Amino acid sequence: MSSKLDDRIDELEDLITNRFHEIGKRSGVPFIIFPYPPSSGLRMEKKIDSFVDRLEFEDKDVVTINMREVFFSILKERGLIDSVIEMEKERKEELSDALRPVFFEGVGDDLGDLPKSVLEKKDEGDLIVLHQLGILYPFSSLSSILTELENKVEKPVVAFYPAEKDGQELEFLGETDGSYYRAKVI
């Protein structure tokens, strides 16, 4: 018996394998958000791996980006892991304010480090799959990342996002995140 989650993954797979040219046609941006219940995180990682395997079997060259790994590798490169962990325990809001411009939203014309990491791979493969986006909480949102990528990425970006759809809004880990209004939500 198929679950609603599996049916939506099948819909996404069909879009990518059979209607690739339609992605972003109406909205002008090739972004797809696939929200899933945060409680399904571990199960979703297996489903994402299987989804990517099926796309590759269909001769799609898929670039997967584990945003959690990227986030921690940036912290490690900058020698900030211990201080961020300590600060997160005691001064979460202050930490959020400090990390937002560097990692997520950039300053002026500069991109944040996470959007930069996606752009570095924009010329690889046929599409980009982002997962482990729970790392954005409470610092930023997917809509902030997609806004940074707008007009810079031409190939489809599929974001598997731990959020519940509530009408037109996405609730990211139980808090209203809004949504990137131009992305297709499956």
Protein Blocks (a to p, Z undefined) as FASTA:
>chain_A
ZZfklmmmmmmmmmmmmmmmmgoklnopacdcddddfklmmmmmmmmmmmmmmmmmnopa
cddddfklmmmmmmmmnopmmmmmmmmmmmmmlmmmmmmmmmmnogajbccfklmmmmmm
mmgcjbdcdehklmmpckbcfklmmmmmgokafbdcddddddddehjbcceehiaebjaf
kbccZZ
